[in-house]
């Protein structure tokens, strides 16, 4: 059955994720695969990325590439020549969509801002900036290396080179009041931005913040009720500014949504290249979870020695696909296609708990199943109720 229906990349698109694992410093809240190192052999790393593109293209040729995303780590530490070479090699292997989105994540330090022109010339057409806060004291608490003034200058530089610039902010920070957050959010929206990623601070195990929290040393975090009030205020203020949420934490003007992230949320196919990068690829009618070595040195050595940076490719069953599709697709306002869920399961998908509909937490129109604005704060619990047996 899986081989007869259209493949996932035809439903959700096909994207390419390039992971650059290096940072200037490790932020205390970050649980991403990022590392600080004294020196980086850019030519050696570039050669490894190009080798991996050649390998992946052997099994995914003929697809239309909708997006490329340089994530990390801090990809704005990459030499523009490295970025340009990767884009050029990708274009050799796949047909680019007419509106292909090529995004690079950047930190707003002056050194990295000076690279923006080079990235634009190399083919990048969208920049995603990790600003995180518009308050200097909070930037220091978050372990950021830039100031608010540097962030604004870097943002202005980015806007001079790119039509599409997004940035991230973290709220529910230590000592932050509801009024403080409302003011800061309005300042961000006044910067003529067309896409904002707004994340509530979460304390992850294995991070510096996680260790401090466990030791009782991370004080003044907002109580749960206050964090919830901040979430609802975020929706109200962004809606009024024409920047409604199209995903739980992402807000955009119509047409400015992140096309790469929509590949994930629409459960399309994506190739992950680089240490710790994950992928989901439909190959010969079957969907696979692709894994890579986590340590940068181990990944690089494996590519150079064996010609492959892949650690494993695990077959995903139909029920597992349906679960992943629900986890990803219900995050976005357009929701999921129940006919596609049924095809994954090999049987009709049904809503087990009518309470979710009766209470207005989810809604279904023909084949589209969505979580409502009322249900969105309860998203994880709703997904658990909808999981197939």
C-alpha positions in Angstrom: 0.0 0.0 0.0 2.8 2.4 0.9 4.4 2.1 -2.5 1.1 2.9 -4.3 0.3 6.2 -2.7 2.3 9.4 -3.4 5.5 9.6 -1.5 5.8 12.0 1.5 8.1 14.4 -0.4 5.2 14.9 -2.9 2.8 15.8 -0.1 5.0 17.9 2.1 8.0 18.8 -0.1 11.7 17.9 -0.1 14.2 19.9 1.9 17.9 19.8 2.7 19.3 20.5 6.2 23.0 21.3 6.7 24.2 21.2 10.3 27.2 23.3 11.2 28.1 22.2 14.8 30.4 25.0 15.9 29.7 28.1 18.1 31.8 30.9 19.6 30.3 30.0 23.0 27.8 27.5 24.4 24.6 29.2 25.6 23.4 27.9 29.0 19.9 27.1 27.8 21.0 25.3 24.6 20.6 21.5 24.2 21.5 21.5 20.5 24.5 19.6 19.1 26.9 22.6 19.2 30.5 22.8 20.2 33.2 25.4 20.8 36.6 24.8 19.2 39.7 26.8 18.7 40.1 26.3 15.0 38.1 24.9 12.1 39.5 23.6 8.8 36.9 25.1 6.6 38.2 23.4 3.4 38.1 20.0 5.0 34.6 20.5 6.3 33.4 21.8 2.9 34.8 18.7 1.1 32.9 16.5 3.6 29.6 18.3 3.0 30.0 18.1 -0.8 30.8 14.4 -0.5 27.6 13.8 1.5 25.5 15.7 -1.0 26.9 13.5 -3.8 26.0 10.4 -1.8 22.4 11.4 -0.8 21.7 12.5 -4.3 22.2 9.0 -5.5 18.9 7.9 -3.8 16.9 11.1 -4.1 17.6 12.2 -7.6 14.7 13.6 -9.7 13.1 15.4 -6.7 12.3 19.1 -6.6 14.2 20.8 -3.8 12.0 23.2 -2.0 14.4 24.5 0.7 17.9 24.4 2.1 18.5 25.3 5.7 21.9 26.0 7.2 21.4 25.4 11.0 23.6 24.8 14.0 25.5 25.6 16.0 26.3 29.0 14.4 26.3 28.7 10.6 27.3 32.3 10.3 30.7 31.1 11.3 30.9 29.3 8.0 33.0 31.0 5.2 30.7 32.3 2.5 32.7 30.3 0.0 31.7 27.1 1.9 28.0 28.0 1.8 28.2 28.9 -1.9 29.9 25.6 -2.8 27.2 23.6 -1.0 24.4 25.5 -2.7 26.1 25.1 -6.1 26.5 21.3 -5.5 22.9 21.0 -4.5 21.8 22.7 -7.6 23.8 20.2 -9.6 21.9 17.3 -8.1 18.3 18.5 -7.7 16.0 20.8 -9.6 15.4 23.9 -7.5 11.8 25.0 -7.0 11.1 28.4 -8.6 10.6 29.8 -5.1 13.3 27.8 -3.3 14.0 29.2 0.2 17.7 29.0 1.2 18.0 30.0 4.9 21.1 30.6 7.1 21.0 31.0 10.8 23.1 33.9 12.1 24.2 35.4 15.4 24.2 39.2 15.4 27.8 39.9 16.2 29.6 42.4 14.1 32.1 39.9 12.6 29.3 37.6 11.4 27.2 40.6 10.1 30.1 41.4 7.8 29.6 38.1 6.0 26.0 38.8 5.0 26.9 40.2 1.6 29.0 37.1 0.8 26.1 34.7 1.8 23.7 36.6 -0.4 26.1 36.4 -3.4 26.4 32.7 -2.7 22.7 32.1 -3.0 21.2 32.5 0.5 17.9 34.4 0.3 16.7 34.3 3.9 18.4 35.0 7.2 17.2 33.7 10.6 18.8 35.7 13.4 19.3 34.5 17.0 18.6 37.7 18.8 16.7 36.1 21.7 16.2 39.3 23.7 16.0 43.1 23.3 17.2 43.7 26.8 21.0 43.8 27.5 20.7 42.3 31.1 18.8 39.3 29.8 21.2 38.8 26.9 23.9 38.4 29.5 21.8 36.0 31.6 21.2 34.0 28.4 24.9 33.8 27.7 24.7 35.7 24.5 27.8 37.5 23.1 26.0 40.4 21.5 24.3 43.5 22.9 21.0 44.9 21.9 22.7 47.7 19.8 24.7 45.1 18.0 21.6 43.0 17.3 19.7 46.0 15.8 22.7 47.0 13.7 23.1 43.4 12.4 19.4 43.2 11.7 19.6 46.4 9.7 22.6 45.1 7.8 20.7 41.8 7.1 17.7 43.7 5.8 20.0 45.6 3.4 21.0 42.3 1.8 18.0 40.0 2.2 14.3 40.6 1.5 13.4 38.0 4.1 14.8 38.2 7.6 13.4 36.5 10.7 14.6 36.5 14.3 14.0 34.6 17.5 13.0 35.8 20.9 12.8 33.9 24.2 10.1 34.9 26.7 9.2 33.8 30.3 12.8 34.7 31.2 14.1 35.2 34.7 12.4 38.1 36.4 10.4 39.0 33.4 6.9 40.5 34.0 3.9 40.3 31.7 4.2 44.1 31.0 7.9 43.8 30.2 7.2 41.1 27.6 4.4 43.0 26.0 6.6 46.0 25.6 9.5 44.0 24.2 7.3 42.1 21.8 5.8 45.4 20.4 9.3 46.7 19.9 10.2 43.6 17.9 7.1 43.9 15.8 7.9 47.6 15.1 11.2 46.6 13.4 9.3 45.9 10.1 9.7 42.2 10.6 7.7 39.6 8.6 8.5 36.5 10.6 9.2 35.9 14.3 9.9 32.8 16.3 8.8 33.3 19.9 9.8 30.5 22.3 9.0 30.1 25.9 12.2 29.5 27.9 12.4 25.8 28.8 14.9 24.2 31.1 16.4 21.2 29.5 18.4 18.5 31.3 22.1 18.4 30.4 22.3 22.2 29.9 24.0 24.7 32.3 20.5 26.1 33.1 19.3 22.6 33.8 22.1 22.0 36.3 21.5 25.3 38.0 17.7 24.6 38.2 18.3 21.2 39.7 20.6 22.8 42.3 18.0 25.4 43.1 20.1 28.2 41.8 18.0 29.3 38.8 15.7 31.8 40.5 12.9 34.2 39.4 11.5 32.0 36.7 7.9 33.0 35.9 5.2 30.8 37.5 3.2 28.6 35.2 0.2 30.9 35.3 2.3 33.9 34.3 4.0 32.0 31.5 0.5 31.1 30.2 -0.6 34.7 30.3 2.5 35.6 28.3 1.6 33.0 25.7 -1.9 34.4 25.3 -0.6 38.0 25.2 1.8 36.9 22.5 -1.1 35.6 20.4 -3.2 38.7 20.9 -0.4 41.2 20.1 0.9 39.3 17.1 -2.7 38.9 15.7 -3.3 42.6 16.0 0.0 43.2 14.1 -1.0 40.9 11.2 1.5 38.3 12.4 -0.7 35.4 13.5 0.8 32.1 14.5 0.9 29.6 11.7 2.7 27.2 14.1 2.8 27.0 17.9 5.9 29.2 18.2 6.1 30.8 14.8 4.4 34.0 13.6 4.4 35.4 10.1 2.7 37.7 7.6 0.9 35.7 5.0 3.4 34.4 2.5 6.4 34.8 4.8 6.1 31.4 6.6 9.3 29.4 6.8 9.1 27.0 3.8 11.8 24.8 5.2 10.1 24.3 8.5 6.8 23.6 6.7 8.5 20.6 5.1 9.0 19.2 8.6 5.5 20.1 9.9 3.8 18.8 6.7 5.8 15.6 7.1 7.7 15.9 3.9 11.1 14.4 3.2 14.3 16.0 4.2 17.9 15.0 4.1 20.0 15.9 7.1 23.8 16.4 6.5 26.3 17.0 9.2 27.1 15.7 12.7 23.9 14.9 14.6 21.7 15.8 11.7 18.5 13.8 11.4 16.6 13.0 8.2 13.3 11.5 7.0 13.5 10.0 3.5 11.1 7.9 1.5 13.2 5.4 -0.4 11.6 2.7 -2.7 8.2 3.4 -1.2 9.3 3.0 2.4 10.0 5.8 4.9 13.3 5.8 6.9 14.6 7.7 9.9 18.2 8.7 9.1 20.7 9.2 11.9 24.3 10.5 11.9 27.2 10.4 14.4 26.8 13.2 17.0 30.4 14.2 17.6 31.8 16.5 14.9 35.2 14.7 14.7 33.6 11.3 14.5 31.3 12.4 11.7 34.1 14.1 9.7 36.4 11.1 10.1 33.7 8.7 9.0 32.9 10.7 5.9 36.5 10.8 4.9 37.2 7.1 5.6 34.0 5.5 4.4 32.4 8.0 2.1 29.3 8.1 4.2 28.2 10.2 7.2 25.2 8.1 7.9 25.0 6.1 11.1 21.7 4.3 10.6 18.6 4.1 8.5 15.6 2.7 10.4 12.4 1.7 8.7 9.4 3.6 10.0 6.1 1.5 10.2 2.8 2.9 9.1 1.6 3.4 12.7 4.9 5.2 13.5 4.5 7.4 10.5 0.9 8.3 11.6 2.2 9.2 15.1 5.0 11.4 13.7 2.6 13.1 11.3 0.2 13.9 14.1 3.1 15.2 16.3 4.3 17.5 13.5 1.2 18.4 11.6 -1.0 19.4 14.5 1.6 22.1 15.4 0.5 24.2 12.4 -2.8 25.9 11.9 -3.6 24.0 8.7 -3.5 20.7 10.6 -3.3 17.2 9.1 -5.0 15.4 6.3 -7.0 12.5 7.8 -7.0 10.6 4.4 -3.2 10.6 4.5 -3.3 9.4 8.1 -5.6 6.6 7.0 -3.3 5.6 4.2 -0.4 5.4 6.6 -2.3 3.3 9.1 -3.8 1.0 6.4 -7.3 1.6 8.0 -9.6 4.5 8.6 -8.3 7.1 11.1 -10.9 7.9 13.7 -11.1 10.3 16.6 -11.4 8.2 19.7 -12.4 11.0 22.1 -15.4 13.1 21.0 -14.8 15.3 24.1 -12.0 17.0 22.1 -14.6 18.1 19.4 -17.4 18.9 21.9 -15.2 21.2 23.9 -13.9 23.0 20.8 -10.3 21.8 21.2 -10.1 20.3 17.7 -12.1 20.7 14.6 -12.5 18.7 11.4 -13.7 19.9 8.0 -13.8 17.2 5.4 -10.3 15.7 5.6 -8.6 18.5 7.5 -8.1 18.0 11.2 -6.9 21.0 13.2 -6.3 22.0 16.8 -8.2 25.2 17.6 -6.8 28.4 19.2 -8.5 27.2 22.4 -6.8 23.8 22.2 -3.4 25.0 21.3 -2.1 25.5 24.9 -3.1 21.8 25.5 -1.5 20.5 22.3 0.6 17.8 23.8 -2.4 16.3 25.7 -4.6 16.5 22.6 -2.0 14.7 20.5 -1.8 11.9 23.1 -5.6 11.5 22.9 -5.4 11.2 19.1 -2.5 8.8 18.9 -3.4 5.6 17.0 -3.5 2.3 19.0 
